[in-house]
Amino acid sequence: MELAASLLLILLIYFFGCLALIQEVIKPYKAVINQGPHSKIIVTNYSKIILISLLISSATTTLAYFLFFS
């Protein structure tokens, strides 16, 4: 139980760290201006940011698990 809790804690810390770094690289939203004078569309990248952060944090958590807990 202690191992699972520490693994979850490491995953959360890595996830929030990766989330902050990925948001600096990939901007969360982008304004796209259409042909009209008042038409502006905001395109969001939230799902892409969360998916990349989750993949990177799970990979680093797995690496940390095998290095430190084995």
BAVEX-292531 format. One record per residue (C-alpha): residue number from 0; x, y, z. Coordinates in Angstrom, 3 decimals, decimal comma. Example, Ala and Ser with C-alpha at 12.3 -4.5 7.8 and 13.67 -1.06 7.14 Angstrom:
BAVEX-292531
ATOM / num / east / north / up
ATOM / 0 / 12,300 / -4,500 / 7,800
ATOM / 1 / 13,670 / -1,060 / 7,140
//
This chain:
BAVEX-292531
ATOM / num / east / north / up
ATOM / 0 / 0,000 / 0,000 / 0,000
ATOM / 1 / 2,870 / 2,326 / 0,776
ATOM / 2 / 4,439 / 1,569 / -2,602
ATOM / 3 / 1,213 / 2,386 / -4,450
ATOM / 4 / 0,811 / 5,648 / -2,564
ATOM / 5 / 4,363 / 6,730 / -3,298
ATOM / 6 / 3,941 / 5,775 / -6,958
ATOM / 7 / 0,765 / 7,856 / -7,184
ATOM / 8 / 2,452 / 10,793 / -5,443
ATOM / 9 / 5,417 / 10,667 / -7,828
ATOM / 10 / 3,016 / 10,461 / -10,796
ATOM / 11 / 1,093 / 13,521 / -9,627
ATOM / 12 / 4,238 / 15,566 / -9,054
ATOM / 13 / 5,646 / 14,623 / -12,460
ATOM / 14 / 2,275 / 15,273 / -14,125
ATOM / 15 / 1,926 / 18,786 / -12,732
ATOM / 16 / 5,545 / 19,587 / -13,561
ATOM / 17 / 5,176 / 18,320 / -17,110
ATOM / 18 / 1,875 / 20,163 / -17,442
ATOM / 19 / 3,539 / 23,455 / -16,533
ATOM / 20 / 6,401 / 22,868 / -18,967
ATOM / 21 / 4,189 / 21,740 / -21,841
ATOM / 22 / 1,943 / 24,792 / -21,432
ATOM / 23 / 4,990 / 26,984 / -21,953
ATOM / 24 / 5,880 / 25,146 / -25,161
ATOM / 25 / 2,368 / 24,641 / -26,551
ATOM / 26 / 0,135 / 27,650 / -25,954
ATOM / 27 / -3,294 / 26,658 / -24,550
ATOM / 28 / -5,276 / 28,648 / -27,078
ATOM / 29 / -4,826 / 30,394 / -30,401
ATOM / 30 / -7,045 / 33,061 / -31,927
ATOM / 31 / -7,902 / 32,504 / -35,574
ATOM / 32 / -9,321 / 35,499 / -37,408
ATOM / 33 / -11,771 / 34,830 / -40,223
ATOM / 34 / -12,472 / 37,074 / -43,206
ATOM / 35 / -15,144 / 39,100 / -41,399
ATOM / 36 / -14,277 / 42,149 / -39,290
ATOM / 37 / -15,675 / 40,818 / -35,998
ATOM / 38 / -15,321 / 37,078 / -36,427
ATOM / 39 / -12,631 / 35,568 / -34,242
ATOM / 40 / -12,452 / 31,876 / -33,377
ATOM / 41 / -10,451 / 30,641 / -30,404
ATOM / 42 / -8,963 / 27,172 / -30,912
ATOM / 43 / -7,920 / 25,348 / -27,736
ATOM / 44 / -5,179 / 22,751 / -27,298
ATOM / 45 / -6,195 / 21,482 / -23,844
ATOM / 46 / -6,595 / 17,831 / -24,792
ATOM / 47 / -3,248 / 17,786 / -26,595
ATOM / 48 / -1,485 / 19,392 / -23,607
ATOM / 49 / -3,016 / 16,991 / -21,078
ATOM / 50 / -2,285 / 13,929 / -23,238
ATOM / 51 / 1,369 / 14,848 / -23,806
ATOM / 52 / 1,830 / 15,681 / -20,111
ATOM / 53 / 0,272 / 12,387 / -19,059
ATOM / 54 / 2,450 / 10,386 / -21,461
ATOM / 55 / 5,676 / 12,083 / -20,359
ATOM / 56 / 4,845 / 11,829 / -16,655
ATOM / 57 / 3,867 / 8,156 / -16,908
ATOM / 58 / 7,121 / 7,376 / -18,721
ATOM / 59 / 9,226 / 9,194 / -16,126
ATOM / 60 / 7,264 / 7,631 / -13,258
ATOM / 61 / 7,856 / 4,168 / -14,688
ATOM / 62 / 11,552 / 4,923 / -15,031
ATOM / 63 / 11,715 / 6,234 / -11,456
ATOM / 64 / 9,840 / 3,170 / -10,209
ATOM / 65 / 12,287 / 0,752 / -11,810
ATOM / 66 / 15,339 / 2,743 / -10,723
ATOM / 67 / 14,451 / 3,430 / -7,108
ATOM / 68 / 11,958 / 0,783 / -5,972
ATOM / 69 / 13,397 / -2,373 / -7,509
//
